[in-house]
Amino acid sequence: MNASIWIETLMTGALLGMLYALFGLGLSLSLGVMRMINIAHGDLIVLAAYLSSVCAASLGMGPLASLIVVVPVMFAFGWLLQTWLLNRVVTRDAMSPLRSLLVLATCLVPLILLPWFTGFSTQRLLVEVLTLFTMALAWNLLAGYGGMVAIGHHVFVGIGSYALFAASNELGLNPWLALPLAGAVSAAFALVFAWPMFRLSGAYFAVGTWVLAELMRIIALNTTWLGAGAGMPLTAMGDFGRFERNAWVYWSALAVAVAATITAHRLLKGRLGLALMSLRDSPQAAAASGVPVTQAKLTLWVLTATFTGLAAGVAYMNTLQVSPDASFSLNWTAAAIFIVVLGGIGTLEGPFLGVLVYFVLREVFADFGAWYFIGLGSLAIAVMVLAPAGLWGWISKNGRIHLLSVRRPMPITPPATTPTENHL
């Protein structure tokens, strides 16, 4: 063996050793400094490697150049893990971080890598699942926690989807760069709609939102630059390959669903969550207790509109065509209500279970035509009669399972001691 081969072998070994030294440094900081057993460390390494590969394949970046993207993204991902997950369990028993990281590694990482292992039809189906889940979660927050039953919440489906298509087609924006505009425009319209809608309550509010959705549908139907009745296609999608288009739409749906879930959990665990639940149970008592009624309702109204608009934008990126009758259809709200009622209204776990049952039933029994819809209606009635709290309410009651509990532990204060007790 000549000297050049020896040198190459030694250099390869040294580089590999330094690579493992970096891995070990991360584990040392995690275990030695933070006292956290992080067996998901390898999954984060694999995630960074796949992100580097995506940069190379999609953006034509070399391994070193991809660090410009990979390092900030992984830093942001780690910060979110620490802020939203680990800080909430680090003061509990030593196994809590381990369980949390195991759940994360088991669920989230395979979902991120899914486009490389599934066909386009599966990805498109999962986009439907994730976007409808986000819409159902938003409706559940509004009705189940805020007490605002909106039959016309699909107005933000139409607004969000049209905002994305118009921004992309008219301004020449990349559809994924235009996606935040779907949420922003929906939030802006929600602020405008709040003025007339918040003057209504109960059944009047529910019907008023439906009338509002019909009004926006008619406006879109008669607006030429929005395509009128024929709607408009997403022409910018023609610049992307099929794999790239389907994968990024799927990742967008996953990101919106995860962001909505985390935001909802944090909101309900905070002061606003307590305010909303007190408003739902007794508005008069909440107002008398000093709860800012209008501010709490407006915050929830705008937040749910934002996530519904984002989910709608992704949903119609999946179909490449938007029209007034489809995007402003009552079917969106009907599906969201069915999912929430089936899974459990007023619970964060309910939409997860409800959307799973809904799509399993759709994929298995949709070929039965009208009987399929009769079966769905019968199932909803049976659940409302036999398990008013929904399937998750029944499971949690009998199995004492709480995956995304928003309950707060009662603060325990030591009893006050009297001067005599102090003297003794």
ZAPA-279485 format. One record per residue (C-alpha): residue in three letters; residue number from 1; x, y, z. Coordinates in steps of 0.2 Angstrom, whole numbers, plus 5000, padded with zeros to 4 digits. Example, Ala and Ser with C-alpha at 12.3 -4.5 7.8 and 13.67 -1.06 7.14 Angstrom:
<voro res="ALA" n="1" x="5062" y="4978" z="5039"/>
<voro res="SER" n="2" x="5068" y="4995" z="5036"/>
***
This chain:
<voro res="MET" n="1" x="5000" y="5000" z="5000"/>
<voro res="ASN" n="2" x="5008" y="5017" z="4995"/>
<voro res="ALA" n="3" x="5009" y="5032" z="5005"/>
<voro res="SER" n="4" x="4994" y="5041" z="4997"/>
<voro res="ILE" n="5" x="4982" y="5027" z="5002"/>
<voro res="TRP" n="6" x="4989" y="5028" z="5020"/>
<voro res="ILE" n="7" x="4986" y="5047" z="5020"/>
<voro res="GLU" n="8" x="4969" y="5046" z="5013"/>
<voro res="THR" n="9" x="4964" y="5032" z="5025"/>
<voro res="LEU" n="10" x="4971" y="5042" z="5040"/>
<voro res="MET" n="11" x="4962" y="5058" z="5034"/>
<voro res="THR" n="12" x="4945" y="5048" z="5032"/>
<voro res="GLY" n="13" x="4947" y="5041" z="5049"/>
<voro res="ALA" n="14" x="4951" y="5058" z="5057"/>
<voro res="LEU" n="15" x="4936" y="5066" z="5049"/>
<voro res="LEU" n="16" x="4925" y="5052" z="5054"/>
<voro res="GLY" n="17" x="4932" y="5053" z="5072"/>
<voro res="MET" n="18" x="4929" y="5072" z="5072"/>
<voro res="LEU" n="19" x="4911" y="5069" z="5066"/>
<voro res="TYR" n="20" x="4907" y="5057" z="5080"/>
<voro res="ALA" n="21" x="4916" y="5069" z="5092"/>
<voro res="LEU" n="22" x="4903" y="5082" z="5087"/>
<voro res="PHE" n="23" x="4889" y="5070" z="5090"/>
<voro res="GLY" n="24" x="4896" y="5065" z="5107"/>
<voro res="LEU" n="25" x="4898" y="5084" z="5112"/>
<voro res="GLY" n="26" x="4879" y="5086" z="5109"/>
<voro res="LEU" n="27" x="4875" y="5071" z="5120"/>
<voro res="SER" n="28" x="4887" y="5077" z="5133"/>
<voro res="LEU" n="29" x="4878" y="5094" z="5134"/>
<voro res="SER" n="30" x="4861" y="5086" z="5134"/>
<voro res="LEU" n="31" x="4865" y="5073" z="5148"/>
<voro res="GLY" n="32" x="4879" y="5081" z="5158"/>
<voro res="VAL" n="33" x="4873" y="5099" z="5158"/>
<voro res="MET" n="34" x="4854" y="5098" z="5156"/>
<voro res="ARG" n="35" x="4852" y="5081" z="5164"/>
<voro res="MET" n="36" x="4841" y="5075" z="5150"/>
<voro res="ILE" n="37" x="4842" y="5057" z="5143"/>
<voro res="ASN" n="38" x="4840" y="5061" z="5124"/>
<voro res="ILE" n="39" x="4840" y="5045" z="5114"/>
<voro res="ALA" n="40" x="4832" y="5054" z="5100"/>
<voro res="HIS" n="41" x="4848" y="5063" z="5097"/>
<voro res="GLY" n="42" x="4852" y="5052" z="5081"/>
<voro res="ASP" n="43" x="4835" y="5056" z="5074"/>
<voro res="LEU" n="44" x="4839" y="5075" z="5074"/>
<voro res="ILE" n="45" x="4856" y="5070" z="5065"/>
<voro res="VAL" n="46" x="4846" y="5061" z="5052"/>
<voro res="LEU" n="47" x="4834" y="5075" z="5050"/>
<voro res="ALA" n="48" x="4848" y="5087" z="5047"/>
<voro res="ALA" n="49" x="4856" y="5076" z="5034"/>
<voro res="TYR" n="50" x="4839" y="5074" z="5025"/>
<voro res="LEU" n="51" x="4837" y="5093" z="5025"/>
<voro res="SER" n="52" x="4855" y="5095" z="5018"/>
<voro res="SER" n="53" x="4850" y="5082" z="5004"/>
<voro res="VAL" n="54" x="4834" y="5092" z="5000"/>
<voro res="CYS" n="55" x="4844" y="5108" z="4999"/>
<voro res="ALA" n="56" x="4856" y="5099" z="4986"/>
<voro res="ALA" n="57" x="4842" y="5092" z="4976"/>
<voro res="SER" n="58" x="4830" y="5106" z="4976"/>
<voro res="LEU" n="59" x="4841" y="5121" z="4977"/>
<voro res="GLY" n="60" x="4857" y="5114" z="4969"/>
<voro res="MET" n="61" x="4867" y="5119" z="4984"/>
<voro res="GLY" n="62" x="4883" y="5110" z="4989"/>
<voro res="PRO" n="63" x="4886" y="5101" z="5006"/>
<voro res="LEU" n="64" x="4895" y="5116" z="5013"/>
<voro res="ALA" n="65" x="4883" y="5129" z="5006"/>
<voro res="SER" n="66" x="4868" y="5119" z="5013"/>
<voro res="LEU" n="67" x="4874" y="5123" z="5030"/>
<voro res="ILE" n="68" x="4868" y="5141" z="5027"/>
<voro res="VAL" n="69" x="4850" y="5133" z="5028"/>
<voro res="VAL" n="70" x="4853" y="5118" z="5039"/>
<voro res="VAL" n="71" x="4861" y="5127" z="5054"/>
<voro res="PRO" n="72" x="4848" y="5140" z="5056"/>
<voro res="VAL" n="73" x="4833" y="5128" z="5053"/>
<voro res="MET" n="74" x="4840" y="5115" z="5065"/>
<voro res="PHE" n="75" x="4844" y="5129" z="5078"/>
<voro res="ALA" n="76" x="4826" y="5135" z="5076"/>
<voro res="PHE" n="77" x="4819" y="5117" z="5078"/>
<voro res="GLY" n="78" x="4829" y="5114" z="5093"/>
<voro res="TRP" n="79" x="4824" y="5131" z="5101"/>
<voro res="LEU" n="80" x="4805" y="5126" z="5098"/>
<voro res="LEU" n="81" x="4808" y="5109" z="5106"/>
<voro res="GLN" n="82" x="4816" y="5117" z="5121"/>
<voro res="THR" n="83" x="4803" y="5131" z="5122"/>
<voro res="TRP" n="84" x="4787" y="5122" z="5118"/>
<voro res="LEU" n="85" x="4791" y="5104" z="5124"/>
<voro res="LEU" n="86" x="4806" y="5102" z="5136"/>
<voro res="ASN" n="87" x="4803" y="5117" z="5147"/>
<voro res="ARG" n="88" x="4786" y="5110" z="5151"/>
<voro res="VAL" n="89" x="4792" y="5093" z="5157"/>
<voro res="VAL" n="90" x="4810" y="5096" z="5163"/>
<voro res="THR" n="91" x="4804" y="5099" z="5181"/>
<voro res="ARG" n="92" x="4795" y="5082" z="5181"/>
<voro res="ASP" n="93" x="4802" y="5065" z="5184"/>
<voro res="ALA" n="94" x="4817" y="5060" z="5174"/>
<voro res="MET" n="95" x="4808" y="5050" z="5162"/>
<voro res="SER" n="96" x="4796" y="5064" z="5155"/>
<voro res="PRO" n="97" x="4809" y="5071" z="5143"/>
<voro res="LEU" n="98" x="4813" y="5053" z="5137"/>
<voro res="ARG" n="99" x="4795" y="5050" z="5134"/>
<voro res="SER" n="100" x="4792" y="5066" z="5125"/>
<voro res="LEU" n="101" x="4807" y="5064" z="5114"/>
<voro res="LEU" n="102" x="4802" y="5046" z="5110"/>
<voro res="VAL" n="103" x="4785" y="5052" z="5105"/>
<voro res="LEU" n="104" x="4792" y="5066" z="5094"/>
<voro res="ALA" n="105" x="4805" y="5054" z="5086"/>
<voro res="THR" n="106" x="4792" y="5040" z="5083"/>
<voro res="CYS" n="107" x="4778" y="5052" z="5076"/>
<voro res="LEU" n="108" x="4785" y="5068" z="5068"/>
<voro res="VAL" n="109" x="4801" y="5062" z="5060"/>
<voro res="PRO" n="110" x="4793" y="5048" z="5050"/>
<voro res="LEU" n="111" x="4779" y="5060" z="5044"/>
<voro res="ILE" n="112" x="4793" y="5072" z="5038"/>
<voro res="LEU" n="113" x="4802" y="5059" z="5028"/>
<voro res="LEU" n="114" x="4785" y="5051" z="5022"/>
<voro res="PRO" n="115" x="4786" y="5059" z="5004"/>
<voro res="TRP" n="116" x="4802" y="5048" z="5000"/>
<voro res="PHE" n="117" x="4792" y="5032" z="5004"/>
<voro res="THR" n="118" x="4774" y="5034" z="4998"/>
<voro res="GLY" n="119" x="4766" y="5038" z="4982"/>
<voro res="PHE" n="120" x="4758" y="5054" z="4976"/>
<voro res="SER" n="121" x="4740" y="5048" z="4980"/>
<voro res="THR" n="122" x="4744" y="5044" z="4998"/>
<voro res="GLN" n="123" x="4752" y="5061" z="5000"/>
<voro res="ARG" n="124" x="4737" y="5070" z="4993"/>
<voro res="LEU" n="125" x="4726" y="5060" z="5004"/>
<voro res="LEU" n="126" x="4736" y="5065" z="5019"/>
<voro res="VAL" n="127" x="4735" y="5083" z="5014"/>
<voro res="GLU" n="128" x="4716" y="5082" z="5015"/>
<voro res="VAL" n="129" x="4717" y="5074" z="5032"/>
<voro res="LEU" n="130" x="4729" y="5087" z="5039"/>
<voro res="THR" n="131" x="4720" y="5102" z="5032"/>
<voro res="LEU" n="132" x="4703" y="5096" z="5037"/>
<voro res="PHE" n="133" x="4710" y="5092" z="5054"/>
<voro res="THR" n="134" x="4717" y="5110" z="5056"/>
<voro res="MET" n="135" x="4700" y="5117" z="5051"/>
<voro res="ALA" n="136" x="4691" y="5105" z="5064"/>
<voro res="LEU" n="137" x="4703" y="5110" z="5077"/>
<voro res="ALA" n="138" x="4700" y="5129" z="5074"/>
<voro res="TRP" n="139" x="4681" y="5126" z="5074"/>
<voro res="ASN" n="140" x="4683" y="5116" z="5090"/>
<voro res="LEU" n="141" x="4692" y="5130" z="5098"/>
<voro res="LEU" n="142" x="4679" y="5143" z="5093"/>
<voro res="ALA" n="143" x="4664" y="5132" z="5098"/>
<voro res="GLY" n="144" x="4670" y="5120" z="5111"/>
<voro res="TYR" n="145" x="4681" y="5132" z="5121"/>
<voro res="GLY" n="146" x="4674" y="5149" z="5116"/>
<voro res="GLY" n="147" x="4656" y="5145" z="5115"/>
<voro res="MET" n="148" x="4654" y="5153" z="5098"/>
<voro res="VAL" n="149" x="4645" y="5141" z="5087"/>
<voro res="ALA" n="150" x="4649" y="5147" z="5069"/>
<voro res="ILE" n="151" x="4639" y="5138" z="5055"/>
<voro res="GLY" n="152" x="4648" y="5149" z="5042"/>
<voro res="HIS" n="153" x="4666" y="5147" z="5048"/>
<voro res="HIS" n="154" x="4670" y="5141" z="5030"/>
<voro res="VAL" n="155" x="4670" y="5159" z="5025"/>
<voro res="PHE" n="156" x="4688" y="5159" z="5029"/>
<voro res="VAL" n="157" x="4691" y="5144" z="5019"/>
<voro res="GLY" n="158" x="4686" y="5154" z="5004"/>
<voro res="ILE" n="159" x="4695" y="5170" z="5009"/>
<voro res="GLY" n="160" x="4711" y="5160" z="5013"/>
<voro res="SER" n="161" x="4711" y="5150" z="4997"/>
<voro res="TYR" n="162" x="4707" y="5165" z="4986"/>
<voro res="ALA" n="163" x="4720" y="5176" z="4994"/>
<voro res="LEU" n="164" x="4734" y="5163" z="4990"/>
<voro res="PHE" n="165" x="4729" y="5161" z="4972"/>
<voro res="ALA" n="166" x="4727" y="5179" z="4969"/>
<voro res="ALA" n="167" x="4743" y="5184" z="4977"/>
<voro res="SER" n="168" x="4752" y="5170" z="4967"/>
<voro res="ASN" n="169" x="4744" y="5173" z="4950"/>
<voro res="GLU" n="170" x="4743" y="5192" z="4951"/>
<voro res="LEU" n="171" x="4759" y="5197" z="4960"/>
<voro res="GLY" n="172" x="4769" y="5182" z="4953"/>
<voro res="LEU" n="173" x="4774" y="5176" z="4970"/>
<voro res="ASN" n="174" x="4780" y="5158" z="4974"/>
<voro res="PRO" n="175" x="4764" y="5149" z="4981"/>
<voro res="TRP" n="176" x="4773" y="5144" z="4997"/>
<voro res="LEU" n="177" x="4779" y="5162" z="5000"/>
<voro res="ALA" n="178" x="4761" y="5168" z="4997"/>
<voro res="LEU" n="179" x="4754" y="5155" z="5009"/>
<voro res="PRO" n="180" x="4757" y="5166" z="5025"/>
<voro res="LEU" n="181" x="4746" y="5179" z="5015"/>
<voro res="ALA" n="182" x="4731" y="5167" z="5016"/>
<voro res="GLY" n="183" x="4732" y="5167" z="5035"/>
<voro res="ALA" n="184" x="4735" y="5186" z="5036"/>
<voro res="VAL" n="185" x="4721" y="5191" z="5024"/>
<voro res="SER" n="186" x="4709" y="5179" z="5034"/>
<voro res="ALA" n="187" x="4714" y="5187" z="5050"/>
<voro res="ALA" n="188" x="4711" y="5205" z="5043"/>
<voro res="PHE" n="189" x="4694" y="5200" z="5036"/>
<voro res="ALA" n="190" x="4690" y="5192" z="5053"/>
<voro res="LEU" n="191" x="4694" y="5209" z="5062"/>
<voro res="VAL" n="192" x="4682" y="5217" z="5050"/>
<voro res="PHE" n="193" x="4668" y="5204" z="5052"/>
<voro res="ALA" n="194" x="4670" y="5205" z="5071"/>
<voro res="TRP" n="195" x="4661" y="5222" z="5072"/>
<voro res="PRO" n="196" x="4644" y="5216" z="5065"/>
<voro res="MET" n="197" x="4646" y="5197" z="5071"/>
<voro res="PHE" n="198" x="4650" y="5201" z="5089"/>
<voro res="ARG" n="199" x="4634" y="5211" z="5090"/>
<voro res="LEU" n="200" x="4625" y="5194" z="5089"/>
<voro res="SER" n="201" x="4625" y="5179" z="5100"/>
<voro res="GLY" n="202" x="4618" y="5162" z="5101"/>
<voro res="ALA" n="203" x="4608" y="5156" z="5086"/>
<voro res="TYR" n="204" x="4609" y="5173" z="5078"/>
<voro res="PHE" n="205" x="4628" y="5173" z="5078"/>
<voro res="ALA" n="206" x="4628" y="5155" z="5071"/>
<voro res="VAL" n="207" x="4616" y="5160" z="5057"/>
<voro res="GLY" n="208" x="4624" y="5177" z="5054"/>
<voro res="THR" n="209" x="4641" y="5168" z="5050"/>
<voro res="TRP" n="210" x="4632" y="5157" z="5037"/>
<voro res="VAL" n="211" x="4624" y="5173" z="5029"/>
<voro res="LEU" n="212" x="4641" y="5181" z="5029"/>
<voro res="ALA" n="213" x="4649" y="5166" z="5020"/>
<voro res="GLU" n="214" x="4635" y="5166" z="5007"/>
<voro res="LEU" n="215" x="4638" y="5185" z="5004"/>
<voro res="MET" n="216" x="4656" y="5182" z="5001"/>
<voro res="ARG" n="217" x="4652" y="5168" z="4989"/>
<voro res="ILE" n="218" x="4641" y="5179" z="4979"/>
<voro res="ILE" n="219" x="4654" y="5193" z="4979"/>
<voro res="ALA" n="220" x="4668" y="5180" z="4972"/>
<voro res="LEU" n="221" x="4655" y="5173" z="4960"/>
<voro res="ASN" n="222" x="4653" y="5191" z="4952"/>
<voro res="THR" n="223" x="4671" y="5197" z="4953"/>
<voro res="THR" n="224" x="4679" y="5195" z="4936"/>
<voro res="TRP" n="225" x="4697" y="5196" z="4941"/>
<voro res="LEU" n="226" x="4694" y="5182" z="4953"/>
<voro res="GLY" n="227" x="4688" y="5171" z="4939"/>
<voro res="ALA" n="228" x="4670" y="5173" z="4943"/>
<voro res="GLY" n="229" x="4660" y="5157" z="4943"/>
<voro res="ALA" n="230" x="4674" y="5147" z="4934"/>
<voro res="GLY" n="231" x="4686" y="5151" z="4948"/>
<voro res="MET" n="232" x="4705" y="5152" z="4945"/>
<voro res="PRO" n="233" x="4719" y="5140" z="4943"/>
<voro res="LEU" n="234" x="4736" y="5141" z="4952"/>
<voro res="THR" n="235" x="4747" y="5144" z="4937"/>
<voro res="ALA" n="236" x="4763" y="5145" z="4947"/>
<voro res="MET" n="237" x="4763" y="5127" z="4951"/>
<voro res="GLY" n="238" x="4767" y="5123" z="4933"/>
<voro res="ASP" n="239" x="4785" y="5128" z="4937"/>
<voro res="PHE" n="240" x="4788" y="5114" z="4949"/>
<voro res="GLY" n="241" x="4791" y="5095" z="4946"/>
<voro res="ARG" n="242" x="4778" y="5083" z="4952"/>
<voro res="PHE" n="243" x="4788" y="5076" z="4966"/>
<voro res="GLU" n="244" x="4793" y="5093" z="4972"/>
<voro res="ARG" n="245" x="4775" y="5100" z="4971"/>
<voro res="ASN" n="246" x="4767" y="5086" z="4980"/>
<voro res="ALA" n="247" x="4781" y="5085" z="4994"/>
<voro res="TRP" n="248" x="4781" y="5103" z="4998"/>
<voro res="VAL" n="249" x="4762" y="5104" z="4999"/>
<voro res="TYR" n="250" x="4762" y="5089" z="5011"/>
<voro res="TRP" n="251" x="4775" y="5097" z="5022"/>
<voro res="SER" n="252" x="4765" y="5113" z="5022"/>
<voro res="ALA" n="253" x="4750" y="5104" z="5028"/>
<voro res="LEU" n="254" x="4760" y="5095" z="5041"/>
<voro res="ALA" n="255" x="4768" y="5112" z="5047"/>
<voro res="VAL" n="256" x="4751" y="5121" z="5048"/>
<voro res="ALA" n="257" x="4743" y="5106" z="5058"/>
<voro res="VAL" n="258" x="4758" y="5105" z="5070"/>
<voro res="ALA" n="259" x="4758" y="5124" z="5072"/>
<voro res="ALA" n="260" x="4739" y="5124" z="5075"/>
<voro res="THR" n="261" x="4740" y="5110" z="5088"/>
<voro res="ILE" n="262" x="4755" y="5118" z="5098"/>
<voro res="THR" n="263" x="4747" y="5135" z="5098"/>
<voro res="ALA" n="264" x="4730" y="5128" z="5103"/>
<voro res="HIS" n="265" x="4738" y="5119" z="5118"/>
<voro res="ARG" n="266" x="4748" y="5134" z="5124"/>
<voro res="LEU" n="267" x="4733" y="5145" z="5122"/>
<voro res="LEU" n="268" x="4722" y="5134" z="5132"/>
<voro res="LYS" n="269" x="4735" y="5131" z="5146"/>
<voro res="GLY" n="270" x="4737" y="5150" z="5148"/>
<voro res="ARG" n="271" x="4726" y="5164" z="5155"/>
<voro res="LEU" n="272" x="4717" y="5166" z="5139"/>
<voro res="GLY" n="273" x="4711" y="5148" z="5139"/>
<voro res="LEU" n="274" x="4704" y="5150" z="5157"/>
<voro res="ALA" n="275" x="4695" y="5166" z="5151"/>
<voro res="LEU" n="276" x="4688" y="5157" z="5136"/>
<voro res="MET" n="277" x="4681" y="5142" z="5146"/>
<voro res="SER" n="278" x="4674" y="5154" z="5159"/>
<voro res="LEU" n="279" x="4665" y="5163" z="5145"/>
<voro res="ARG" n="280" x="4659" y="5147" z="5137"/>
<voro res="ASP" n="281" x="4652" y="5141" z="5154"/>
<voro res="SER" n="282" x="4644" y="5158" z="5160"/>
<voro res="PRO" n="283" x="4647" y="5174" z="5151"/>
<voro res="GLN" n="284" x="4639" y="5184" z="5164"/>
<voro res="ALA" n="285" x="4649" y="5177" z="5178"/>
<voro res="ALA" n="286" x="4665" y="5179" z="5168"/>
<voro res="ALA" n="287" x="4662" y="5197" z="5165"/>
<voro res="ALA" n="288" x="4658" y="5200" z="5183"/>
<voro res="SER" n="289" x="4674" y="5192" z="5188"/>
<voro res="GLY" n="290" x="4684" y="5204" z="5177"/>
<voro res="VAL" n="291" x="4687" y="5193" z="5162"/>
<voro res="PRO" n="292" x="4690" y="5204" z="5146"/>
<voro res="VAL" n="293" x="4675" y="5197" z="5136"/>
<voro res="THR" n="294" x="4677" y="5206" z="5120"/>
<voro res="GLN" n="295" x="4696" y="5204" z="5119"/>
<voro res="ALA" n="296" x="4696" y="5186" z="5123"/>
<voro res="LYS" n="297" x="4682" y="5182" z="5110"/>
<voro res="LEU" n="298" x="4691" y="5193" z="5097"/>
<voro res="THR" n="299" x="4708" y="5185" z="5100"/>
<voro res="LEU" n="300" x="4700" y="5167" z="5097"/>
<voro res="TRP" n="301" x="4690" y="5173" z="5082"/>
<voro res="VAL" n="302" x="4705" y="5180" z="5073"/>
<voro res="LEU" n="303" x="4717" y="5165" z="5078"/>
<voro res="THR" n="304" x="4704" y="5152" z="5072"/>
<voro res="ALA" n="305" x="4702" y="5162" z="5056"/>
<voro res="THR" n="306" x="4720" y="5163" z="5053"/>
<voro res="PHE" n="307" x="4723" y="5144" z="5054"/>
<voro res="THR" n="308" x="4707" y="5140" z="5044"/>
<voro res="GLY" n="309" x="4714" y="5152" z="5030"/>
<voro res="LEU" n="310" x="4731" y="5144" z="5031"/>
<voro res="ALA" n="311" x="4724" y="5126" z="5030"/>
<voro res="ALA" n="312" x="4712" y="5132" z="5015"/>
<voro res="GLY" n="313" x="4727" y="5139" z="5006"/>
<voro res="VAL" n="314" x="4736" y="5122" z="5007"/>
<voro res="ALA" n="315" x="4720" y="5112" z="5003"/>
<voro res="TYR" n="316" x="4718" y="5121" z="4987"/>
<voro res="MET" n="317" x="4736" y="5121" z="4983"/>
<voro res="ASN" n="318" x="4733" y="5102" z="4983"/>
<voro res="THR" n="319" x="4719" y="5104" z="4970"/>
<voro res="LEU" n="320" x="4727" y="5118" z="4959"/>
<voro res="GLN" n="321" x="4710" y="5126" z="4956"/>
<voro res="VAL" n="322" x="4698" y="5136" z="4967"/>
<voro res="SER" n="323" x="4680" y="5141" z="4964"/>
<voro res="PRO" n="324" x="4667" y="5151" z="4974"/>
<voro res="ASP" n="325" x="4655" y="5136" z="4975"/>
<voro res="ALA" n="326" x="4668" y="5124" z="4981"/>
<voro res="SER" n="327" x="4678" y="5136" z="4993"/>
<voro res="PHE" n="328" x="4663" y="5144" z="5001"/>
<voro res="SER" n="329" x="4654" y="5128" z="5002"/>
<voro res="LEU" n="330" x="4645" y="5123" z="5019"/>
<voro res="ASN" n="331" x="4652" y="5106" z="5017"/>
<voro res="TRP" n="332" x="4668" y="5112" z="5025"/>
<voro res="THR" n="333" x="4660" y="5117" z="5041"/>
<voro res="ALA" n="334" x="4649" y="5102" z="5041"/>
<voro res="ALA" n="335" x="4664" y="5091" z="5040"/>
<voro res="ALA" n="336" x="4672" y="5100" z="5053"/>
<voro res="ILE" n="337" x="4657" y="5099" z="5065"/>
<voro res="PHE" n="338" x="4655" y="5080" z="5061"/>
<voro res="ILE" n="339" x="4673" y="5077" z="5066"/>
<voro res="VAL" n="340" x="4673" y="5088" z="5082"/>
<voro res="VAL" n="341" x="4656" y="5080" z="5088"/>
<voro res="LEU" n="342" x="4662" y="5062" z="5084"/>
<voro res="GLY" n="343" x="4679" y="5064" z="5092"/>
<voro res="GLY" n="344" x="4674" y="5075" z="5107"/>
<voro res="ILE" n="345" x="4669" y="5094" z="5107"/>
<voro res="GLY" n="346" x="4679" y="5104" z="5120"/>
<voro res="THR" n="347" x="4694" y="5092" z="5119"/>
<voro res="LEU" n="348" x="4711" y="5094" z="5110"/>
<voro res="GLU" n="349" x="4712" y="5075" z="5107"/>
<voro res="GLY" n="350" x="4694" y="5075" z="5099"/>
<voro res="PRO" n="351" x="4699" y="5081" z="5082"/>
<voro res="PHE" n="352" x="4713" y="5069" z="5081"/>
<voro res="LEU" n="353" x="4702" y="5054" z="5084"/>
<voro res="GLY" n="354" x="4687" y="5062" z="5074"/>
<voro res="VAL" n="355" x="4697" y="5065" z="5058"/>
<voro res="LEU" n="356" x="4704" y="5048" z="5059"/>
<voro res="VAL" n="357" x="4687" y="5039" z="5060"/>
<voro res="TYR" n="358" x="4680" y="5051" z="5047"/>
<voro res="PHE" n="359" x="4693" y="5047" z="5033"/>
<voro res="VAL" n="360" x="4693" y="5028" z="5037"/>
<voro res="LEU" n="361" x="4674" y="5028" z="5035"/>
<voro res="ARG" n="362" x="4676" y="5038" z="5019"/>
<voro res="GLU" n="363" x="4689" y="5027" z="5011"/>
<voro res="VAL" n="364" x="4680" y="5011" z="5016"/>
<voro res="PHE" n="365" x="4662" y="5015" z="5013"/>
<voro res="ALA" n="366" x="4662" y="5030" z="5000"/>
<voro res="ASP" n="367" x="4657" y="5018" z="4986"/>
<voro res="PHE" n="368" x="4640" y="5015" z="4994"/>
<voro res="GLY" n="369" x="4634" y="5031" z="4988"/>
<voro res="ALA" n="370" x="4619" y="5038" z="4998"/>
<voro res="TRP" n="371" x="4620" y="5024" z="5011"/>
<voro res="TYR" n="372" x="4637" y="5031" z="5016"/>
<voro res="PHE" n="373" x="4630" y="5048" z="5020"/>
<voro res="ILE" n="374" x="4615" y="5040" z="5029"/>
<voro res="GLY" n="375" x="4628" y="5030" z="5039"/>
<voro res="LEU" n="376" x="4638" y="5045" z="5044"/>
<voro res="GLY" n="377" x="4622" y="5054" z="5050"/>
<voro res="SER" n="378" x="4617" y="5039" z="5060"/>
<voro res="LEU" n="379" x="4634" y="5037" z="5068"/>
<voro res="ALA" n="380" x="4634" y="5056" z="5073"/>
<voro res="ILE" n="381" x="4617" y="5054" z="5081"/>
<voro res="ALA" n="382" x="4622" y="5038" z="5090"/>
<voro res="VAL" n="383" x="4638" y="5046" z="5097"/>
<voro res="MET" n="384" x="4628" y="5062" z="5103"/>
<voro res="VAL" n="385" x="4615" y="5050" z="5112"/>
<voro res="LEU" n="386" x="4626" y="5037" z="5119"/>
<voro res="ALA" n="387" x="4642" y="5047" z="5121"/>
<voro res="PRO" n="388" x="4638" y="5066" z="5122"/>
<voro res="ALA" n="389" x="4657" y="5070" z="5126"/>
<voro res="GLY" n="390" x="4662" y="5061" z="5110"/>
<voro res="LEU" n="391" x="4673" y="5046" z="5107"/>
<voro res="TRP" n="392" x="4688" y="5053" z="5116"/>
<voro res="GLY" n="393" x="4677" y="5059" z="5130"/>
<voro res="TRP" n="394" x="4671" y="5041" z="5132"/>
<voro res="ILE" n="395" x="4689" y="5034" z="5131"/>
<voro res="SER" n="396" x="4697" y="5046" z="5143"/>
<voro res="LYS" n="397" x="4682" y="5044" z="5156"/>
<voro res="ASN" n="398" x="4684" y="5025" z="5156"/>
<voro res="GLY" n="399" x="4703" y="5024" z="5153"/>
<voro res="ARG" n="400" x="4709" y="5040" z="5162"/>
<voro res="ILE" n="401" x="4719" y="5044" z="5147"/>
<voro res="HIS" n="402" x="4724" y="5063" z="5144"/>
<voro res="LEU" n="403" x="4736" y="5065" z="5130"/>
<voro res="LEU" n="404" x="4734" y="5084" z="5128"/>
<voro res="SER" n="405" x="4727" y="5089" z="5144"/>
<voro res="VAL" n="406" x="4725" y="5108" z="5147"/>
<voro res="ARG" n="407" x="4720" y="5106" z="5166"/>
<voro res="ARG" n="408" x="4730" y="5116" z="5178"/>
<voro res="PRO" n="409" x="4736" y="5108" z="5195"/>
<voro res="MET" n="410" x="4728" y="5117" z="5210"/>
<voro res="PRO" n="411" x="4742" y="5127" z="5219"/>
<voro res="ILE" n="412" x="4745" y="5121" z="5236"/>
<voro res="THR" n="413" x="4749" y="5134" z="5249"/>
<voro res="PRO" n="414" x="4755" y="5130" z="5266"/>
<voro res="PRO" n="415" x="4743" y="5134" z="5281"/>
<voro res="ALA" n="416" x="4746" y="5151" z="5289"/>
<voro res="THR" n="417" x="4754" y="5149" z="5306"/>
<voro res="THR" n="418" x="4748" y="5159" z="5321"/>
<voro res="PRO" n="419" x="4760" y="5169" z="5332"/>
<voro res="THR" n="420" x="4758" y="5156" z="5346"/>
<voro res="GLU" n="421" x="4763" y="5142" z="5334"/>
<voro res="ASN" n="422" x="4779" y="5152" z="5329"/>
<voro res="HIS" n="423" x="4783" y="5155" z="5348"/>
<voro res="LEU" n="424" x="4781" y="5136" z="5351"/>
***
